[in-house]
Amino acid sequence: MRHAFRGPRWNGQPEDTSVCGTRTGMVAEPSEEDWVRAPSCAACNTALHAARGTEV
């Protein structure tokens, strides 16, 4: 699952809490395959759209 995070892209921490509240391990450089194969987290997308006032 590919989660969204607020703030800097990655600042060296080993894990962080995603927009949907999931504690997730972080990597410095996700591979291209990570981006292609991992589906986006629907809960993160919904929360970000709600914060912007846009529809999913």
MMTF fields as JSON, N, C-alpha, C and O atoms, coordinates in Angstrom:
{
  "mmtfVersion": "1.0.0",
  "mmtfProducer": "UNKNOWN",
  "numBonds": 223,
  "numAtoms": 224,
  "numGroups": 56,
  "numChains": 1,
  "numModels": 1,
  "chainsPerModel": [1],
  "groupsPerChain": [56],
  "chainIdList": ["A"],
  "bondAtomList": [4, 2, 8, 6, 12, 10, 16, 14, 20, 18, 24, 22, 28, 26, 32, 30, 36, 34, 40, 38, 44, 42, 48, 46, 52, 50, 56, 54, 60, 58, 64, 62, 68, 66, 72, 70, 76, 74, 80, 78, 84, 82, 88, 86, 92, 90, 96, 94, 100, 98, 104, 102, 108, 106, 112, 110, 116, 114, 120, 118, 124, 122, 128, 126, 132, 130, 136, 134, 140, 138, 144, 142, 148, 146, 152, 150, 156, 154, 160, 158, 164, 162, 168, 166, 172, 170, 176, 174, 180, 178, 184, 182, 188, 186, 192, 190, 196, 194, 200, 198, 204, 202, 208, 206, 212, 210, 216, 214, 220, 218],
  "bondOrderList": [1, 1, 1, 1, 1, 1, 1, 1, 1, 1, 1, 1, 1, 1, 1, 1, 1, 1, 1, 1, 1, 1, 1, 1, 1, 1, 1, 1, 1, 1, 1, 1, 1, 1, 1, 1, 1, 1, 1, 1, 1, 1, 1, 1, 1, 1, 1, 1, 1, 1, 1, 1, 1, 1, 1],
  "groupList": [{"groupName": "MET", "atomNameList": ["N", "CA", "C", "O"], "elementList": ["N", "C", "C", "O"], "formalChargeList": [0, 0, 0, 0], "bondAtomList": [1, 0, 2, 1, 3, 2], "bondOrderList": [1, 1, 2], "singleLetterCode": "M", "chemCompType": "L-PEPTIDE LINKING"}, {"groupName": "ARG", "atomNameList": ["N", "CA", "C", "O"], "elementList": ["N", "C", "C", "O"], "formalChargeList": [0, 0, 0, 0], "bondAtomList": [1, 0, 2, 1, 3, 2], "bondOrderList": [1, 1, 2], "singleLetterCode": "R", "chemCompType": "L-PEPTIDE LINKING"}, {"groupName": "HIS", "atomNameList": ["N", "CA", "C", "O"], "elementList": ["N", "C", "C", "O"], "formalChargeList": [0, 0, 0, 0], "bondAtomList": [1, 0, 2, 1, 3, 2], "bondOrderList": [1, 1, 2], "singleLetterCode": "H", "chemCompType": "L-PEPTIDE LINKING"}, {"groupName": "ALA", "atomNameList": ["N", "CA", "C", "O"], "elementList": ["N", "C", "C", "O"], "formalChargeList": [0, 0, 0, 0], "bondAtomList": [1, 0, 2, 1, 3, 2], "bondOrderList": [1, 1, 2], "singleLetterCode": "A", "chemCompType": "L-PEPTIDE LINKING"}, {"groupName": "PHE", "atomNameList": ["N", "CA", "C", "O"], "elementList": ["N", "C", "C", "O"], "formalChargeList": [0, 0, 0, 0], "bondAtomList": [1, 0, 2, 1, 3, 2], "bondOrderList": [1, 1, 2], "singleLetterCode": "F", "chemCompType": "L-PEPTIDE LINKING"}, {"groupName": "GLY", "atomNameList": ["N", "CA", "C", "O"], "elementList": ["N", "C", "C", "O"], "formalChargeList": [0, 0, 0, 0], "bondAtomList": [1, 0, 2, 1, 3, 2], "bondOrderList": [1, 1, 2], "singleLetterCode": "G", "chemCompType": "PEPTIDE LINKING"}, {"groupName": "PRO", "atomNameList": ["N", "CA", "C", "O"], "elementList": ["N", "C", "C", "O"], "formalChargeList": [0, 0, 0, 0], "bondAtomList": [1, 0, 2, 1, 3, 2], "bondOrderList": [1, 1, 2], "singleLetterCode": "P", "chemCompType": "L-PEPTIDE LINKING"}, {"groupName": "TRP", "atomNameList": ["N", "CA", "C", "O"], "elementList": ["N", "C", "C", "O"], "formalChargeList": [0, 0, 0, 0], "bondAtomList": [1, 0, 2, 1, 3, 2], "bondOrderList": [1, 1, 2], "singleLetterCode": "W", "chemCompType": "L-PEPTIDE LINKING"}, {"groupName": "ASN", "atomNameList": ["N", "CA", "C", "O"], "elementList": ["N", "C", "C", "O"], "formalChargeList": [0, 0, 0, 0], "bondAtomList": [1, 0, 2, 1, 3, 2], "bondOrderList": [1, 1, 2], "singleLetterCode": "N", "chemCompType": "L-PEPTIDE LINKING"}, {"groupName": "GLN", "atomNameList": ["N", "CA", "C", "O"], "elementList": ["N", "C", "C", "O"], "formalChargeList": [0, 0, 0, 0], "bondAtomList": [1, 0, 2, 1, 3, 2], "bondOrderList": [1, 1, 2], "singleLetterCode": "Q", "chemCompType": "L-PEPTIDE LINKING"}, {"groupName": "GLU", "atomNameList": ["N", "CA", "C", "O"], "elementList": ["N", "C", "C", "O"], "formalChargeList": [0, 0, 0, 0], "bondAtomList": [1, 0, 2, 1, 3, 2], "bondOrderList": [1, 1, 2], "singleLetterCode": "E", "chemCompType": "L-PEPTIDE LINKING"}, {"groupName": "ASP", "atomNameList": ["N", "CA", "C", "O"], "elementList": ["N", "C", "C", "O"], "formalChargeList": [0, 0, 0, 0], "bondAtomList": [1, 0, 2, 1, 3, 2], "bondOrderList": [1, 1, 2], "singleLetterCode": "D", "chemCompType": "L-PEPTIDE LINKING"}, {"groupName": "THR", "atomNameList": ["N", "CA", "C", "O"], "elementList": ["N", "C", "C", "O"], "formalChargeList": [0, 0, 0, 0], "bondAtomList": [1, 0, 2, 1, 3, 2], "bondOrderList": [1, 1, 2], "singleLetterCode": "T", "chemCompType": "L-PEPTIDE LINKING"}, {"groupName": "SER", "atomNameList": ["N", "CA", "C", "O"], "elementList": ["N", "C", "C", "O"], "formalChargeList": [0, 0, 0, 0], "bondAtomList": [1, 0, 2, 1, 3, 2], "bondOrderList": [1, 1, 2], "singleLetterCode": "S", "chemCompType": "L-PEPTIDE LINKING"}, {"groupName": "VAL", "atomNameList": ["N", "CA", "C", "O"], "elementList": ["N", "C", "C", "O"], "formalChargeList": [0, 0, 0, 0], "bondAtomList": [1, 0, 2, 1, 3, 2], "bondOrderList": [1, 1, 2], "singleLetterCode": "V", "chemCompType": "L-PEPTIDE LINKING"}, {"groupName": "CYS", "atomNameList": ["N", "CA", "C", "O"], "elementList": ["N", "C", "C", "O"], "formalChargeList": [0, 0, 0, 0], "bondAtomList": [1, 0, 2, 1, 3, 2], "bondOrderList": [1, 1, 2], "singleLetterCode": "C", "chemCompType": "L-PEPTIDE LINKING"}, {"groupName": "LEU", "atomNameList": ["N", "CA", "C", "O"], "elementList": ["N", "C", "C", "O"], "formalChargeList": [0, 0, 0, 0], "bondAtomList": [1, 0, 2, 1, 3, 2], "bondOrderList": [1, 1, 2], "singleLetterCode": "L", "chemCompType": "L-PEPTIDE LINKING"}],
  "groupTypeList": [0, 1, 2, 3, 4, 1, 5, 6, 1, 7, 8, 5, 9, 6, 10, 11, 12, 13, 14, 15, 5, 12, 1, 12, 5, 0, 14, 3, 10, 6, 13, 10, 10, 11, 7, 14, 1, 3, 6, 13, 15, 3, 3, 15, 8, 12, 3, 16, 2, 3, 3, 1, 5, 12, 10, 14],
  "groupIdList": [1, 2, 3, 4, 5, 6, 7, 8, 9, 10, 11, 12, 13, 14, 15, 16, 17, 18, 19, 20, 21, 22, 23, 24, 25, 26, 27, 28, 29, 30, 31, 32, 33, 34, 35, 36, 37, 38, 39, 40, 41, 42, 43, 44, 45, 46, 47, 48, 49, 50, 51, 52, 53, 54, 55, 56],
  "secStructList": [7, 5, 7, 7, 7, 1, 1, 1, 1, 7, 7, 1, 7, 1, 3, 3, 3, 7, 6, 6, 1, 7, 3, 3, 3, 7, 7, 1, 1, 7, 7, 2, 2, 2, 2, 2, 2, 1, 7, 5, 7, 2, 2, 2, 2, 2, 2, 2, 2, 2, 2, 2, 6, 7, 7, 7],
  "xCoordList": [0.846, 0.0, 0.891, 1.849, 0.587, 1.354, 0.572, -0.512, 1.134, 0.481, 1.006, 2.087, 0.227, 0.634, 1.098, 0.609, 2.052, 2.594, 2.622, 2.831, 2.412, 2.494, 3.941, 4.691, 4.327, 5.658, 6.687, 6.353, 7.96, 9.049, 8.927, 8.349, 9.475, 9.396, 9.961, 9.335, 11.117, 11.724, 12.837, 13.696, 12.825, 13.881, 14.711, 15.219, 14.852, 15.753, 15.156, 15.84, 13.903, 13.319, 13.004, 12.648, 13.132, 12.902, 11.425, 11.098, 10.531, 9.097, 8.355, 8.885, 7.131, 6.315, 4.853, 4.538, 3.964, 2.539, 1.949, 2.125, 1.255, 0.675, -0.546, -1.002, -1.069, -2.25, -3.432, -4.229, -3.55, -4.678, -4.434, -5.303, -3.254, -2.965, -2.209, -2.047, -1.736, -0.984, 0.492, 1.099, 1.069, 2.508, 3.223, 2.963, 4.122, 4.709, 6.221, 6.716, 6.951, 8.388, 8.685, 7.954, 9.751, 10.116, 11.368, 12.239, 11.446, 12.654, 13.097, 12.271, 14.402, 14.944, 14.532, 14.142, 14.613, 14.305, 13.459, 14.0, 12.127, 11.315, 11.673, 11.947, 11.666, 11.982, 10.803, 9.686, 11.054, 9.99, 8.934, 7.739, 9.382, 8.45, 7.538, 6.361, 8.076, 7.241, 6.077, 4.939, 6.363, 5.326, 4.311, 3.125, 4.771, 3.883, 3.014, 1.825, 3.589, 2.892, 2.056, 1.038, 2.464, 1.744, 0.541, 0.701, -0.646, -1.825, -1.83, -1.349, -2.37, -2.497, -3.511, -4.49, -3.275, -4.181, -5.426, -5.325, -6.581, -7.829, -8.132, -8.647, -7.815, -8.075, -7.205, -7.683, -5.949, -5.078, -5.632, -5.723, -6.001, -6.54, -7.804, -7.969, -8.695, -9.946, -9.665, -10.266, -8.757, -8.426, -7.8, -8.12, -6.921, -6.29, -7.313, -7.291, -8.192, -9.233, -10.187, -10.604, -10.527, -11.404, -10.745, -11.41, -9.445, -8.709, -8.684, -8.682, -8.664, -8.646, -10.036, -10.205, -11.038, -12.406, -12.697, -13.539, -11.987, -12.204, -12.791, -12.751, -13.339, -13.904, -12.877, -11.957, -13.041, -12.138, -12.491, -11.86],
  "yCoordList": [-1.171, 0.0, 1.234, 1.31, 2.188, 3.434, 4.516, 4.917, 4.979, 5.984, 7.382, 7.542, 8.376, 9.778, 10.301, 9.881, 11.228, 11.834, 13.34, 13.86, 14.025, 15.49, 15.891, 15.139, 17.053, 17.568, 17.155, 16.852, 17.144, 16.848, 15.441, 14.542, 15.284, 14.002, 12.88, 11.83, 13.091, 12.144, 12.887, 13.491, 12.845, 13.574, 12.666, 13.105, 11.416, 10.505, 9.658, 8.79, 9.887, 9.082, 7.678, 7.523, 6.647, 5.273, 4.943, 4.028, 5.683, 5.466, 6.763, 7.673, 6.828, 8.024, 7.606, 6.485, 8.498, 8.233, 8.873, 10.067, 8.074, 8.556, 9.427, 9.535, 10.044, 10.896, 10.137, 10.715, 8.843, 8.042, 7.496, 6.825, 7.773, 7.341, 6.045, 5.539, 5.48, 4.228, 4.504, 5.312, 3.838, 3.953, 3.105, 1.907, 3.714, 3.063, 3.259, 4.344, 2.21, 2.322, 3.186, 3.15, 3.952, 4.872, 4.376, 3.752, 4.66, 4.389, 5.688, 6.536, 5.839, 7.074, 7.241, 8.333, 6.181, 6.246, 5.052, 3.976, 5.216, 4.089, 3.766, 4.662, 2.489, 2.091, 2.42, 2.644, 2.445, 2.674, 1.571, 1.827, 0.358, -0.758, -0.547, -0.906, 0.032, 0.351, 1.249, 1.029, 2.258, 3.203, 2.563, 2.891, 1.658, 1.035, -0.046, -0.146, -0.838, -2.009, -1.728, -2.385, -0.773, -0.531, 0.38, 1.498, -0.093, 0.761, 1.907, 1.76, 3.031, 4.171, 3.853, 3.145, 4.373, 4.176, 5.049, 6.274, 4.423, 5.158, 6.09, 7.19, 5.659, 6.504, 7.764, 8.844, 7.645, 8.823, 9.77, 10.978, 9.206, 10.041, 10.764, 11.949, 10.062, 10.67, 11.801, 12.871, 11.568, 12.595, 13.822, 14.946, 13.633, 14.77, 15.565, 16.795, 14.868, 15.551, 16.314, 17.426, 15.727, 16.411, 17.681, 18.703, 17.615, 18.783, 19.913, 21.09, 19.548, 20.555, 20.974, 21.967, 20.208, 20.51, 20.071, 20.659, 19.023, 18.491, 17.097, 16.477, 16.606, 15.265, 14.252, 14.575, 13.023, 11.926, 11.469, 10.552],
  "zCoordList": [0.0, 0.0, 0.0, 0.77, -0.848, -0.922, -0.18, -0.605, 0.927, 1.758, 1.438, 0.87, 1.81, 1.663, 3.016, 4.065, 2.968, 4.18, 4.024, 2.928, 5.11, 5.106, 5.37, 5.992, 4.906, 5.197, 4.171, 3.025, 4.593, 3.654, 3.075, 3.686, 1.908, 1.211, 2.066, 2.208, 2.626, 3.553, 4.266, 3.624, 5.58, 6.295, 7.186, 8.218, 6.802, 7.479, 8.588, 9.132, 8.934, 10.006, 9.484, 8.316, 10.34, 9.9, 9.69, 8.935, 10.353, 10.161, 10.448, 11.085, 9.969, 10.161, 10.11, 9.708, 10.513, 10.472, 9.221, 8.98, 8.436, 7.18, 7.45, 8.589, 6.404, 6.494, 7.095, 7.834, 6.78, 7.288, 8.689, 9.246, 9.276, 10.632, 10.755, 11.865, 9.652, 9.67, 9.912, 9.209, 10.904, 11.165, 10.121, 10.016, 9.347, 8.185, 8.159, 8.462, 7.798, 7.61, 6.388, 5.398, 6.468, 5.387, 4.669, 5.276, 3.374, 2.598, 1.947, 1.61, 1.771, 1.194, -0.259, -0.673, -1.027, -2.451, -2.852, -3.107, -2.916, -3.392, -4.837, -5.636, -5.158, -6.527, -7.451, -6.984, -8.73, -9.703, -9.59, -9.74, -9.329, -9.171, -7.957, -7.998, -6.881, -5.714, -6.129, -5.714, -6.944, -7.366, -8.302, -8.256, -9.144, -10.121, -9.477, -9.779, -8.609, -8.073, -6.831, -6.614, -6.022, -4.764, -5.024, -5.514, -4.699, -4.89, -3.88, -2.756, -4.288, -3.381, -2.29, -2.527, -1.113, 0.011, -0.189, -0.254, -0.284, -0.496, 0.674, 0.472, 1.898, 3.068, 3.041, 3.388, 2.639, 2.509, 1.438, 1.655, 0.28, -0.803, -0.373, -0.659, 0.312, 0.776, 1.757, 1.662, 2.697, 3.686, 3.038, 3.423, 2.065, 1.39, 0.567, 0.568, -0.123, -0.884, 0.037, -0.287, 1.17, 2.13, 2.667, 2.839, 2.931, 3.43, 2.395, 2.756, 1.105, 0.032, -0.4, -1.107, 0.032, -0.375, -1.804, -2.483, -2.261, -3.601, -3.495, -2.433, -4.598, -4.608, -5.061, -5.812, -4.602, -4.984, -6.366, -6.893]
}
